[in-house]
Amino acid sequence: MHKLGIDIGGTFTDLVLLDEQKSILYFGKTLTTYPDPTLGILNGVQELLNQYGKAIREVSTLVHGTTLVTNAVIERKGAKTALLTTKGFEDVLEIGREMRYDIYDIFITMPKPLVPKALRKGISERVDKAGNILTSLNQKEAEKTLQQLHKQGVQSVAVSLLHAYANTKHEKQIGDLIQKKFPSLTYSLSSEIMPEIREYERTSATVMNAYVQPITNDYLKNLKTKLNTLGFTGIIHIMNSAGRLTTIEGARKAPVQLLESGPAGGTMAGVFFGKLVGKKDLVAFDMGGTTAKASMIRNLAPEITNHFEAAREKRFKKGSGLPVRIPVIDMIEIGAGGGSIAHLNNLGLLTVGPESASSSPGPACYNRGGENPTVTDADLILGFLNEDYFLGGTMKLHRDKAIAAMKKKIADPLKISVEAAAWGIHRIVNENMANAARVHIIEKGLDPRFFSMLAFGGAGPVHAFHVARLMNAPQLIIPSGAGVLSALGFLVSPVATEEITSYICQLHHMNWQHVNTMIAIMQAKGLDFIKRAGISIKKATTSIVADMRYSGQGHEITVTIPGGKLSSKSIPVIEANFKKEYRLRYGRDIDHIPIESVTWRVLVSGPSPELIPNQAIVGKHTKALKGTRKIFWGTKYEDTPVYDRYSIPQKKKIAGPCIIEEFESTTVVGHHSTVMIDEFKNIVINLNK
C-alpha cells in the first residue's frame, strides 16, 4: 500500500507518494490554486498517479498540511463568532496584557479582536482559582443570550469562563445547551482547547478556534468528498503545528492547532534525515515561494514552544499579534521567499519583501501577468535557475520578462546594471535570513558555528549555500526530495496528542497523589485518542513535561518530568532538570527561591515510521555533467559546470562552484567548497574556511 503527503504552500502544492513495502518515494509539484486550493490538490494527485502508473485505490493513508487556518485569521475571513464569558470579563480580548509592543510608536496599531464588542456576552457564574463554585451558572440567561446571538447570524460560539481550567462544569453545561438547543452552531470550550491559567491567552486561543472551526469543517468535508470522488477510500491524517499528526475529527475539534502545519512538516523531515545521517543537532532552513523559516533540531528532536502569535500587525514585532498558547515548533520566520517582491523604499534603498507575488500572478519570469521583480527573477538573471529546466522542464521561465521587470523597477532607478541589481537582491535575502537564524540560535544560548544546516523548500537549495556560509556553518545538507520536503515530513511523523492541565504549586508542597491522578487521567485521554486513530496502544509512548518557574516569576520554562509514580523522592530529579534548563537559557540558576509548577503536559505518541528512502527518478539520466552555464558570482559571469543530481556517482567529490539540478529544485554550490552525494542520495556540501 501507499501513503500520500500533500503540503499546500503559498505558491506550490507539493506531493510525496510513498510505497511502504519498497520504501520508494515519488515526488510531485503543482501550482497552488486560488481561491479553492483543493483544485490544486486534485490536479497534483492525478498528475502524480498518472506519471508513475499508480491508482488512487492503492493509497491507504493521506497526510495533509494546510495554510487554511493561518490565512483565515490573517485575512479575517473566518466565521461570524460570539464569545460567552464570565460577567465582567467581556473586554478581556481588548484589555489583553495592557502592553505596547513598541512604546515609542505614538500611532501604534493593536490587533483587533476576532469578536466585536457587540458579540461578547457575559454570563452570570463564578468559580474560584481552586475550582470551587461560588455562583452557579444561570442557564436561563445563557439560553436567552444564545437565542439572541443565533438571531444575529452567529455561526460559531467561543466559551471561555474564568477559572474554567480548574473546574469545567459550567463550560460543559453551556456546551450541552448549545448541542441540544442550537445544533447548527459550532462551539469551542476553553477547558478543551487550552485548559491553562491566563484568561487572556486562553480566551484568545478559544476564540480563534471557534472563528476558524466552520470553515475548517467545510474545507475538510469538501476535500474528503472530492478525494472520494477520485476513488480514495483510505484514512486522512492532518499535520498540526507541533509536528504531530491528528485525525480529521481532531482537526475539526481543534483547528487552531493547525496554524503552522505546513512548516512543521519540514522540521519533522529534518528530524528524520538527522537520524538517517547521524546528525543530532541541525538548523532546518525552509525557503519556499512566499516565506523562509528556520528551526532548530537538538538531540534529534524539534524545539517546541507554547508561545505563538497569529496575524501580527507588524510581522516581526513580538506582541503585535493574537496570542495562542498551543504547542508549536519554535521557528523564526524571515519574510523572503522565491516570490518575494523587490522594491525601493521611501529612502530609495533596495528592499525585498514581505509582499509576495504568490503563484498568481507570480514572478515576472512566470509570464502570468506579474510585473514586479522577485527573488526568483533575480536568481534566473544570475543564472542559478535554468529557464528550460524549471520543475524538470515542465514549466518554462522567461528570462526576458525578468530582465525587463528588474531593469524598470530596480536597475534604472538606481542607475546600475541588471546583474548588479539581481545580485543585490540575492545578497539582501541571504543576509536577512542568516542574521535572523543566527539570532534565533544565539538567543537559546547556543553557538551557530556548531550546527550543520539542512536546507529544503523550492528556493531553499538555491540560497542555502550563501546563508550557511554567512552563519559559519561547517556543513550543508540538501536532502533527497528537498523541494517537497514538508510533504515528506508528513509521512515520517507520528500520530500524537498532548493533554494539558494547570496545577500551580511549589514542589515541596505538592500533593503527589493529586499529581499522579491528574497525569493518569491525561494519559488515558491520550491513549484513547491513539486507539481511535487506529494505532495499537501497545506501540504508544508517553512523555511528561511541566511548565515551571521560580516562585514569583511571570514566565515559565519547560522541564522534563521523570516517568513512573511521582512522590517527594522525585523532587531532586525535577529540581536538577529545572536548573539545567534554566542555566542553559539564562547562564545561571537561583538559590533559596522555591520552584513551582504551573502547567502539566502529557504527550501520548504513536510510533514514528522508519524507512530508508529510495527516490523514483523522473526521465532518463545518463551523464552527471550536463554542461556549463554562465553564472554571475558577484563581479562577473563565469562558466560554471551544471550537474544532474540523479546521475552523480555516490561518494564522488566535486569542487565548487557548480550547479546541481533536479526536478523539484536547484542546488547552488559556491566557491571554496566540496560536494558529494552520500549513501542516502543527499547532497553534502563541506564549506571550506
C-alpha positions as CSV (number, residue, x, y, z in Angstrom):
1,M,0.0,0.0,0.0
2,H,1.0,3.7,-0.4
3,K,0.9,6.8,1.8
4,L,0.5,10.2,0.2
5,G,1.7,13.5,1.8
6,I,0.2,16.8,0.5
7,D,1.5,20.3,1.5
8,I,-0.2,23.4,0.3
9,G,2.2,26.4,0.1
10,G,1.6,30.0,-1.0
11,T,3.0,29.3,-4.5
12,F,3.2,25.5,-5.0
13,T,1.4,22.4,-3.7
14,D,3.9,19.6,-3.0
15,L,3.1,15.9,-3.1
16,V,5.1,12.9,-2.0
17,L,3.8,9.3,-2.6
18,L,5.5,6.5,-0.5
19,D,5.4,2.9,-1.5
20,E,5.5,1.5,2.1
21,Q,6.7,-2.0,1.1
22,K,9.6,-0.9,-1.2
23,S,10.3,2.4,0.5
24,I,10.2,4.2,-2.9
25,L,9.3,7.9,-2.9
26,Y,7.5,9.6,-5.8
27,F,7.6,13.4,-5.9
28,G,5.2,15.8,-7.5
29,K,4.7,19.6,-7.6
30,T,1.9,21.8,-9.0
31,L,0.8,25.4,-8.7
32,T,-1.5,26.2,-5.8
33,T,-4.9,27.2,-7.0
34,Y,-6.9,30.2,-5.7
35,P,-9.4,30.7,-4.2
36,D,-10.0,26.9,-3.9
37,P,-6.8,25.1,-3.1
38,T,-8.5,21.7,-3.3
39,L,-8.5,22.0,-7.1
40,G,-4.6,22.2,-7.0
41,I,-4.6,19.1,-4.7
42,L,-6.8,17.1,-7.1
43,N,-4.7,18.2,-10.1
44,G,-1.5,17.3,-8.4
45,V,-2.8,13.9,-7.2
46,Q,-4.0,12.9,-10.7
47,E,-0.7,14.1,-12.3
48,L,1.4,12.2,-9.8
49,L,-0.5,9.0,-10.0
50,N,-0.7,9.1,-13.8
51,Q,3.0,9.9,-14.2
52,Y,4.0,6.8,-12.2
53,G,1.2,4.4,-13.2
54,K,-0.4,4.3,-9.8
55,A,-4.1,4.1,-8.8
56,I,-5.8,6.1,-6.0
57,R,-7.2,2.9,-4.5
58,E,-3.6,1.9,-3.7
59,V,-3.3,4.9,-1.3
60,S,-4.2,3.7,2.2
61,T,-3.3,6.9,4.1
62,L,-3.3,10.6,3.1
63,V,-1.5,13.1,5.3
64,H,-2.2,16.8,4.7
65,G,-0.9,20.1,5.9
66,T,-2.6,23.4,5.1
67,T,-2.4,27.2,5.4
68,L,-6.2,27.5,5.6
69,V,-6.3,28.4,9.3
70,T,-3.5,30.9,9.2
71,N,-4.9,32.6,6.1
72,A,-8.4,32.8,7.6
73,V,-7.1,34.6,10.7
74,I,-4.7,36.9,8.8
75,E,-7.3,37.9,6.2
76,R,-10.1,38.0,8.7
77,K,-12.2,35.5,6.7
78,G,-13.5,33.3,9.4
79,A,-17.0,32.7,10.7
80,K,-19.2,35.2,12.5
81,T,-18.2,34.3,16.1
82,A,-19.5,35.2,19.5
83,L,-17.9,35.0,22.9
84,L,-19.6,33.8,26.1
85,T,-17.6,34.6,29.2
86,T,-18.0,35.3,32.9
87,K,-19.9,38.5,33.5
88,G,-17.5,41.4,33.9
89,F,-14.8,39.9,31.7
90,E,-16.3,40.7,28.3
91,D,-13.5,43.0,27.3
92,V,-10.5,40.8,28.1
93,L,-9.7,40.4,24.4
94,E,-9.1,44.2,24.1
95,I,-7.5,44.7,27.5
96,G,-5.1,41.9,26.9
97,R,-1.9,42.4,28.9
98,E,-2.0,46.2,28.7
99,M,1.4,46.1,27.0
100,R,2.6,48.1,23.9
101,Y,4.8,46.1,21.6
102,D,6.5,49.4,20.6
103,I,6.5,52.0,23.4
104,Y,7.8,54.8,21.1
105,D,5.2,54.4,18.4
106,I,2.5,57.0,19.1
107,F,0.4,55.7,16.2
108,I,0.7,52.1,17.3
109,T,-1.9,49.7,15.9
110,M,-3.0,46.9,18.2
111,P,-4.5,43.7,16.8
112,K,-8.3,43.9,16.6
113,P,-10.2,41.1,18.4
114,L,-11.8,38.5,16.2
115,V,-15.1,39.0,18.1
116,P,-16.5,42.6,18.1
117,K,-17.8,44.1,21.3
118,A,-21.4,43.6,20.4
119,L,-21.0,39.8,20.2
120,R,-19.1,39.4,23.5
121,K,-21.6,38.5,26.2
122,G,-21.2,38.0,30.0
123,I,-23.0,35.1,31.7
124,S,-23.7,35.0,35.5
125,E,-21.4,32.4,37.1
126,R,-18.3,32.3,39.2
127,V,-15.6,29.7,40.0
128,D,-12.5,30.4,42.1
129,K,-9.0,29.5,41.2
130,A,-9.2,26.3,43.2
131,G,-12.3,25.2,41.2
132,N,-14.8,25.8,43.9
133,I,-18.2,27.0,42.6
134,L,-19.1,30.4,44.1
135,T,-22.0,31.2,41.8
136,S,-23.9,28.5,39.8
137,L,-24.4,29.0,36.1
138,N,-27.5,30.9,35.2
139,Q,-28.7,28.5,32.4
140,K,-31.8,30.5,31.6
141,E,-29.7,33.6,31.0
142,A,-27.2,31.6,28.9
143,E,-30.1,30.1,26.7
144,K,-31.6,33.6,26.2
145,T,-28.2,35.0,25.2
146,L,-27.6,32.2,22.7
147,Q,-31.1,32.8,21.2
148,Q,-30.2,36.4,20.6
149,L,-26.8,35.6,19.1
150,H,-28.4,32.9,16.8
151,K,-30.9,35.5,15.5
152,Q,-27.9,37.9,14.8
153,G,-26.5,35.3,12.4
154,V,-23.7,34.0,14.6
155,Q,-22.2,30.8,13.2
156,S,-19.8,29.8,16.0
157,V,-19.5,30.4,19.8
158,A,-16.4,30.6,21.9
159,V,-17.0,29.8,25.6
160,S,-14.2,31.0,28.0
161,L,-15.2,31.3,31.6
162,L,-13.0,32.5,34.4
163,H,-11.0,29.6,36.0
164,A,-12.6,27.0,33.8
165,Y,-9.3,25.2,33.7
166,A,-9.8,24.4,37.4
167,N,-13.5,23.3,37.1
168,T,-15.0,22.5,33.7
169,K,-18.6,22.1,34.9
170,H,-20.1,25.4,33.8
171,E,-18.5,25.4,30.3
172,K,-19.7,21.8,29.7
173,Q,-23.2,22.9,30.7
174,I,-23.1,25.6,28.1
175,G,-21.7,23.2,25.5
176,D,-24.5,20.7,26.2
177,L,-27.0,23.5,25.9
178,I,-25.7,24.6,22.5
179,Q,-25.6,21.0,21.3
180,K,-29.2,20.4,22.4
181,K,-31.0,23.7,21.6
182,F,-28.7,25.2,18.8
183,P,-27.3,22.3,16.9
184,S,-26.5,24.4,13.8
185,L,-23.9,26.4,15.9
186,T,-20.3,25.1,16.3
187,Y,-18.7,25.9,19.6
188,S,-15.3,25.8,21.4
189,L,-14.8,25.4,25.1
190,S,-11.6,26.9,26.6
191,S,-11.4,23.9,29.0
192,E,-10.9,21.7,26.0
193,I,-8.9,24.0,23.7
194,M,-6.5,25.4,26.2
195,P,-7.1,24.4,29.9
196,E,-4.5,26.7,31.3
197,I,-4.3,29.8,33.5
198,R,-4.1,33.3,32.0
199,E,-7.6,34.2,30.9
200,Y,-6.4,36.5,28.0
201,E,-4.3,33.8,26.2
202,R,-6.9,31.1,26.9
203,T,-9.8,33.3,25.6
204,S,-7.7,34.4,22.6
205,A,-7.0,30.7,21.6
206,T,-10.6,29.6,22.2
207,V,-12.0,32.5,20.1
208,M,-9.6,31.8,17.3
209,N,-10.5,28.1,17.3
210,A,-14.2,29.0,17.1
211,Y,-13.5,31.6,14.4
212,V,-12.0,29.0,12.0
213,Q,-14.0,25.9,13.0
214,P,-16.8,26.3,10.5
215,I,-14.5,26.9,7.5
216,T,-12.2,24.1,8.6
217,N,-15.2,21.7,8.8
218,D,-16.3,22.8,5.3
219,Y,-12.8,22.5,3.9
220,L,-12.1,19.0,5.3
221,K,-15.6,17.8,4.3
222,N,-15.1,19.2,0.7
223,L,-11.6,17.7,0.5
224,K,-12.7,14.3,1.6
225,T,-15.7,14.3,-0.8
226,K,-13.5,15.3,-3.8
227,L,-10.9,12.6,-2.9
228,N,-13.7,10.0,-2.5
229,T,-14.9,11.0,-6.0
230,L,-11.5,10.2,-7.3
231,G,-11.8,6.8,-5.6
232,F,-9.9,7.4,-2.4
233,T,-11.3,5.3,0.5
234,G,-8.4,5.4,3.0
235,I,-7.6,7.3,6.2
236,I,-6.9,11.1,6.3
237,H,-4.5,12.5,8.9
238,I,-3.7,16.2,9.4
239,M,-0.4,17.7,10.5
240,N,-0.5,20.1,13.4
241,S,1.8,22.9,14.4
242,A,3.9,20.7,16.8
243,G,4.9,18.2,14.1
244,R,2.4,15.6,15.2
245,L,-0.4,14.0,13.2
246,T,-4.0,14.3,14.2
247,T,-7.2,12.8,12.8
248,I,-9.9,14.6,10.8
249,E,-12.0,14.6,13.9
250,G,-9.2,16.1,16.0
251,A,-8.6,18.8,13.3
252,R,-12.3,19.7,13.3
253,K,-12.4,20.0,17.0
254,A,-9.2,22.0,17.5
255,P,-8.3,23.6,14.1
256,V,-6.3,26.3,15.9
257,Q,-3.7,23.5,16.3
258,L,-3.1,23.7,12.5
259,L,-1.8,27.2,12.4
260,E,1.8,26.2,11.4
261,S,1.0,22.7,10.0
262,G,3.0,23.1,6.7
263,P,6.3,24.4,8.1
264,A,6.1,21.8,10.9
265,G,6.4,19.1,8.3
266,G,9.7,20.4,7.1
267,T,11.2,20.3,10.6
268,M,10.0,16.8,11.2
269,A,11.6,15.7,7.9
270,G,14.8,17.4,9.3
271,V,14.5,15.1,12.4
272,F,14.1,12.1,10.1
273,F,17.2,13.0,8.0
274,G,19.2,13.9,11.1
275,K,18.6,10.3,12.3
276,L,19.5,8.9,8.9
277,V,22.9,10.7,8.5
278,G,23.8,10.7,12.2
279,K,23.5,14.5,12.9
280,K,21.8,15.1,16.3
281,D,21.9,18.9,16.0
282,L,20.8,20.8,12.9
283,V,19.4,24.0,11.7
284,A,16.4,23.3,9.4
285,F,16.2,26.0,6.7
286,D,13.0,26.1,4.7
287,M,12.6,28.6,1.8
288,G,9.5,28.3,-0.4
289,G,7.7,30.7,-2.7
290,T,6.3,33.0,-0.1
291,T,8.4,32.9,3.1
292,A,11.5,31.4,4.6
293,K,11.7,29.8,8.1
294,A,14.5,28.4,10.3
295,S,14.1,26.0,13.2
296,M,16.4,24.1,15.4
297,I,16.7,20.3,15.9
298,R,18.6,19.4,19.1
299,N,19.3,15.8,20.1
300,L,17.1,14.6,17.2
301,A,14.0,16.5,18.5
302,P,12.4,19.7,17.4
303,E,12.4,22.7,19.7
304,I,8.8,23.1,20.9
305,T,7.3,26.3,22.3
306,N,3.9,27.1,23.7
307,H,4.1,30.8,22.9
308,F,2.8,31.7,19.5
309,E,1.2,34.7,17.8
310,A,-1.0,34.8,14.8
311,A,-1.9,37.7,12.5
312,R,0.7,40.2,13.7
313,E,0.1,43.8,12.9
314,K,3.9,44.1,12.3
315,R,5.2,40.9,11.0
316,F,8.4,40.7,13.1
317,K,7.3,42.6,16.2
318,K,6.7,40.3,19.1
319,G,3.5,41.2,20.9
320,S,1.7,42.7,17.9
321,G,-0.3,39.6,17.2
322,L,-3.1,37.5,18.7
323,P,-1.6,35.1,21.3
324,V,-2.2,31.4,21.1
325,R,-0.7,29.1,23.7
326,I,-0.6,25.9,21.7
327,P,2.4,23.6,21.3
328,V,4.2,24.7,18.1
329,I,7.6,24.0,16.6
330,D,9.8,27.1,17.5
331,M,10.6,28.8,14.2
332,I,11.9,32.1,13.2
333,E,10.2,33.5,10.1
334,I,12.0,35.6,7.5
335,G,9.8,37.5,5.1
336,A,11.6,36.2,2.0
337,G,10.7,33.5,-0.5
338,G,11.1,32.9,-4.2
339,G,8.1,35.1,-4.9
340,S,9.1,38.0,-2.5
341,I,8.9,41.3,-4.4
342,A,11.9,43.6,-4.6
343,H,11.3,47.3,-4.5
344,L,12.8,50.7,-3.5
345,N,11.6,52.0,-0.1
346,N,10.9,55.6,0.8
347,L,14.6,56.3,1.2
348,G,15.4,54.8,-2.2
349,L,17.0,51.8,-0.7
350,L,16.7,48.3,-2.2
351,T,14.3,46.2,-0.1
352,V,13.0,42.7,-0.5
353,G,9.5,41.5,0.8
354,P,7.5,40.9,2.8
355,E,4.9,41.3,-0.1
356,S,4.9,38.2,-2.3
357,A,3.8,37.7,-5.9
358,S,2.5,34.3,-4.9
359,S,1.5,31.9,-7.7
360,S,-0.9,34.4,-9.2
361,P,0.3,36.5,-11.0
362,G,3.7,35.1,-9.7
363,P,7.2,36.4,-10.6
364,A,7.7,38.2,-13.8
365,C,9.5,35.3,-15.3
366,Y,6.4,33.1,-14.9
367,N,4.8,35.2,-17.7
368,R,1.4,35.1,-15.9
369,G,0.9,38.8,-15.6
370,G,3.4,39.6,-12.9
371,E,5.3,42.9,-13.5
372,N,7.3,43.2,-10.3
373,P,10.9,41.7,-9.9
374,T,11.1,39.0,-7.3
375,V,13.8,36.8,-5.8
376,T,13.1,34.1,-8.4
377,D,13.6,36.7,-11.2
378,A,16.9,37.7,-9.6
379,D,18.0,34.0,-9.4
380,L,17.1,33.5,-13.0
381,I,19.1,36.5,-14.2
382,L,22.1,35.4,-12.2
383,G,22.0,32.1,-13.9
384,F,21.2,30.0,-10.9
385,L,18.0,28.8,-12.4
386,N,17.6,27.2,-15.9
387,E,14.7,28.7,-17.8
388,D,14.3,25.5,-19.7
389,Y,14.5,23.1,-16.7
390,F,12.3,24.6,-14.0
391,L,10.3,21.8,-12.4
392,G,12.2,19.4,-14.6
393,G,11.2,21.3,-17.7
394,T,7.5,21.1,-17.1
395,M,7.3,24.9,-16.6
396,K,9.0,27.4,-18.8
397,L,10.6,30.5,-17.3
398,H,11.1,33.7,-19.3
399,R,14.4,35.4,-18.7
400,D,13.5,38.4,-20.9
401,K,10.5,39.2,-18.7
402,A,12.6,39.0,-15.6
403,I,15.2,41.3,-17.1
404,A,12.6,43.8,-18.2
405,A,11.0,44.0,-14.7
406,M,14.4,44.2,-13.0
407,K,15.5,47.0,-15.3
408,K,12.4,49.1,-15.0
409,K,11.8,48.8,-11.2
410,I,15.3,48.4,-9.8
411,A,18.3,48.8,-12.1
412,D,17.3,52.0,-14.0
413,P,16.1,53.9,-10.9
414,L,19.4,53.0,-9.1
415,K,21.5,53.6,-12.3
416,I,23.1,50.1,-12.0
417,S,23.3,47.1,-14.2
418,V,20.5,44.5,-14.2
419,E,23.1,41.9,-12.9
420,A,24.1,44.2,-10.1
421,A,20.5,44.7,-9.1
422,A,19.8,40.9,-9.1
423,W,23.0,40.2,-7.1
424,G,21.9,42.9,-4.6
425,I,18.5,41.2,-4.2
426,H,20.2,37.8,-3.7
427,R,22.6,39.2,-1.1
428,I,20.0,41.1,0.8
429,V,17.8,38.0,1.1
430,N,20.7,35.8,2.2
431,E,21.9,38.3,4.8
432,N,18.4,38.8,6.2
433,M,17.9,35.0,6.6
434,A,21.4,34.4,8.0
435,N,21.0,37.2,10.6
436,A,17.6,36.0,11.7
437,A,18.7,32.4,12.0
438,R,21.9,33.4,13.9
439,V,20.0,35.4,16.4
440,H,17.4,32.6,16.9
441,I,20.2,30.2,17.8
442,I,22.2,32.7,20.0
443,E,19.0,33.6,22.0
444,K,18.9,30.0,23.1
445,G,22.5,30.3,24.5
446,L,24.0,28.2,21.6
447,D,26.7,28.7,19.0
448,P,25.6,28.6,15.4
449,R,29.0,27.5,14.3
450,F,28.4,24.0,15.7
451,F,25.1,23.4,13.8
452,S,25.1,22.0,10.3
453,M,22.3,23.2,8.1
454,L,19.7,21.1,6.4
455,A,18.1,23.1,3.6
456,F,14.9,22.4,1.7
457,G,11.9,24.1,0.0
458,G,11.6,25.0,-3.6
459,A,14.0,28.0,-3.2
460,G,16.0,26.8,-0.2
461,P,18.8,24.9,-2.0
462,V,19.3,28.0,-4.3
463,H,20.1,30.3,-1.3
464,A,21.3,27.9,1.4
465,F,25.0,27.8,0.5
466,H,25.4,31.6,1.0
467,V,23.2,31.6,4.1
468,A,25.2,28.7,5.6
469,R,28.5,30.5,4.8
470,L,27.3,33.7,6.5
471,M,26.4,31.7,9.6
472,N,29.8,29.9,9.6
473,A,28.0,26.5,9.4
474,P,30.5,23.7,8.9
475,Q,28.3,21.6,6.6
476,L,25.3,22.0,4.4
477,I,23.0,19.0,3.6
478,I,20.4,19.1,0.8
479,P,18.3,16.0,1.4
480,S,16.7,13.9,-1.3
481,G,13.4,15.5,-2.3
482,A,14.4,18.8,-0.8
483,G,11.9,20.7,-3.0
484,V,8.9,18.8,-1.4
485,L,10.4,18.0,2.0
486,S,7.5,19.3,4.1
487,A,5.2,16.8,2.4
488,L,7.7,14.1,3.0
489,G,7.9,15.2,6.7
490,F,4.2,14.4,7.0
491,L,4.8,10.8,6.1
492,V,7.5,10.3,8.7
493,S,5.7,12.0,11.6
494,P,3.9,10.2,14.4
495,V,0.2,10.4,15.3
496,A,0.2,12.1,18.7
497,T,-1.8,14.2,21.1
498,E,-0.9,16.4,24.0
499,E,-3.2,16.8,27.1
500,I,-2.8,19.8,29.3
501,T,-3.8,20.7,32.9
502,S,-2.8,23.6,35.1
503,Y,-1.7,22.9,38.7
504,I,0.1,25.8,40.4
505,C,2.0,24.6,43.4
506,Q,5.5,24.7,44.9
507,L,7.4,21.4,44.6
508,H,7.8,21.0,48.3
509,H,4.1,21.5,48.9
510,M,2.9,19.3,46.1
511,N,0.0,16.9,46.6
512,W,1.7,14.0,44.8
513,Q,-1.5,11.8,44.9
514,H,-3.3,14.6,43.0
515,V,-0.5,14.9,40.5
516,N,-0.4,11.2,39.8
517,T,-4.2,11.1,39.4
518,M,-4.0,14.1,37.1
519,I,-1.3,12.5,34.9
520,A,-3.2,9.2,34.8
521,I,-6.4,10.9,33.5
522,M,-4.4,12.8,30.9
523,Q,-2.6,9.7,29.8
524,A,-5.9,7.8,29.5
525,K,-7.3,10.5,27.2
526,G,-4.2,10.4,25.1
527,L,-4.3,6.6,24.7
528,D,-8.0,6.8,23.8
529,F,-7.1,9.2,21.0
530,I,-4.4,6.9,19.7
531,K,-6.7,4.0,19.8
532,R,-9.4,5.9,17.9
533,A,-6.7,6.8,15.3
534,G,-6.3,3.1,14.5
535,I,-3.0,2.6,16.3
536,S,-2.3,-0.1,18.9
537,I,-1.9,1.4,22.3
538,K,0.9,-1.1,22.9
539,K,3.0,0.8,20.4
540,A,2.3,4.2,22.1
541,T,4.8,6.1,24.2
542,T,4.1,8.7,26.9
543,S,6.3,11.7,27.9
544,I,5.6,14.2,30.6
545,V,6.8,17.8,30.9
546,A,5.8,20.7,33.2
547,D,6.0,24.4,32.7
548,M,7.8,25.6,35.8
549,R,9.3,28.8,37.3
550,Y,10.9,30.2,40.4
551,S,8.1,31.4,42.7
552,G,7.1,34.9,41.9
553,Q,8.3,34.9,38.3
554,G,5.8,35.6,35.4
555,H,7.2,33.3,32.8
556,E,7.9,29.5,32.8
557,I,10.4,27.1,31.2
558,T,9.5,23.6,30.1
559,V,11.1,20.9,32.2
560,T,11.2,17.1,31.7
561,I,9.4,15.1,34.4
562,P,10.6,11.5,35.2
563,G,8.3,8.6,34.4
564,G,6.7,6.3,36.8
565,K,4.8,7.2,40.0
566,L,5.9,10.6,41.4
567,S,6.5,11.4,45.0
568,S,8.6,13.7,47.2
569,K,11.5,11.4,46.3
570,S,11.1,12.8,42.7
571,I,11.8,16.4,43.8
572,P,15.7,16.3,43.4
573,V,15.5,15.0,39.9
574,I,12.8,17.6,38.9
575,E,14.8,20.4,40.5
576,A,18.0,19.3,38.7
577,N,16.2,19.2,35.3
578,F,14.8,22.7,36.0
579,K,18.1,24.2,36.9
580,K,19.8,22.6,34.0
581,E,17.3,24.2,31.6
582,Y,17.4,27.5,33.4
583,R,21.2,27.7,33.3
584,L,21.1,26.9,29.5
585,R,18.7,29.8,28.9
586,Y,20.0,32.4,31.4
587,G,23.5,31.3,32.3
588,R,22.8,30.8,36.0
589,D,20.3,29.5,38.5
590,I,19.0,31.0,41.7
591,D,19.4,29.5,45.2
592,H,16.9,29.8,48.1
593,I,13.8,30.5,45.9
594,P,11.3,27.7,45.7
595,I,10.4,26.2,42.3
596,E,6.7,25.8,41.4
597,S,4.8,24.1,38.6
598,V,2.2,25.9,36.5
599,T,1.1,23.7,33.7
600,W,1.5,19.9,33.3
601,R,1.6,18.4,29.8
602,V,1.3,14.7,28.8
603,L,2.3,13.7,25.3
604,V,1.0,10.4,24.0
605,S,2.5,9.4,20.7
606,G,2.3,6.5,18.2
607,P,5.5,5.2,16.6
608,S,7.4,7.2,14.0
609,P,7.5,5.4,10.6
610,E,11.0,4.1,9.8
611,L,12.3,3.8,6.2
612,I,15.4,4.2,4.1
613,P,14.1,6.5,1.3
614,N,14.7,5.4,-2.3
615,Q,13.7,8.1,-4.7
616,A,11.9,7.3,-8.0
617,I,13.8,9.1,-10.8
618,V,12.0,11.2,-13.4
619,G,13.0,10.7,-17.0
620,K,16.3,9.3,-18.4
621,H,19.6,10.5,-16.9
622,T,22.9,9.1,-18.2
623,K,25.5,11.8,-17.8
624,A,26.3,13.5,-14.5
625,L,27.8,16.6,-16.2
626,K,25.1,18.3,-18.2
627,G,27.3,21.1,-19.5
628,T,28.2,24.6,-18.3
629,R,26.2,27.8,-17.8
630,K,27.3,31.3,-17.2
631,I,26.7,32.2,-13.6
632,F,27.1,35.7,-12.1
633,W,29.1,35.3,-8.9
634,G,29.1,38.9,-7.7
635,T,31.6,40.5,-10.1
636,K,31.3,38.8,-13.4
637,Y,29.7,35.8,-15.2
638,E,31.7,32.6,-15.0
639,D,31.3,29.4,-17.0
640,T,30.1,27.0,-14.3
641,P,29.6,23.3,-14.5
642,V,26.0,22.0,-14.2
643,Y,25.3,18.5,-12.9
644,D,22.3,16.2,-12.9
645,R,21.7,15.2,-9.3
646,Y,20.3,11.8,-10.2
647,S,23.4,10.8,-12.2
648,I,26.3,11.9,-9.9
649,P,28.0,8.8,-8.5
650,Q,27.9,8.4,-4.8
651,K,30.9,9.5,-2.7
652,K,32.5,11.2,-5.7
653,K,33.8,14.6,-4.6
654,I,33.2,17.6,-6.8
655,A,34.8,21.0,-6.3
656,G,32.7,24.1,-6.2
657,P,31.4,26.3,-7.8
658,C,28.8,24.2,-9.6
659,I,25.0,23.9,-10.1
660,I,23.1,20.7,-9.3
661,E,19.7,20.4,-11.0
662,E,16.8,18.1,-10.2
663,F,13.0,18.1,-10.8
664,E,11.9,19.7,-7.6
665,S,14.7,22.3,-7.0
666,T,18.2,23.5,-7.9
667,T,21.2,23.5,-5.6
668,V,23.8,26.3,-5.9
669,V,27.3,25.4,-4.7
670,G,29.7,28.4,-4.4
671,H,33.4,28.8,-4.4
672,H,35.8,27.2,-1.9
673,S,33.7,24.1,-1.2
674,T,33.4,20.4,-2.0
675,V,30.3,18.5,-2.6
676,M,29.3,14.8,-2.8
677,I,26.3,12.5,-2.8
678,D,26.1,10.3,0.3
679,E,24.7,6.7,0.5
680,F,21.2,8.1,1.1
681,K,21.4,10.3,-2.0
682,N,21.7,13.5,0.0
683,I,23.8,16.3,-1.3
684,V,26.5,17.0,1.3
685,I,28.5,20.3,0.9
686,N,31.5,20.9,3.1
687,L,32.2,24.7,3.4
688,N,35.9,25.3,3.4
689,K,37.0,28.2,5.5
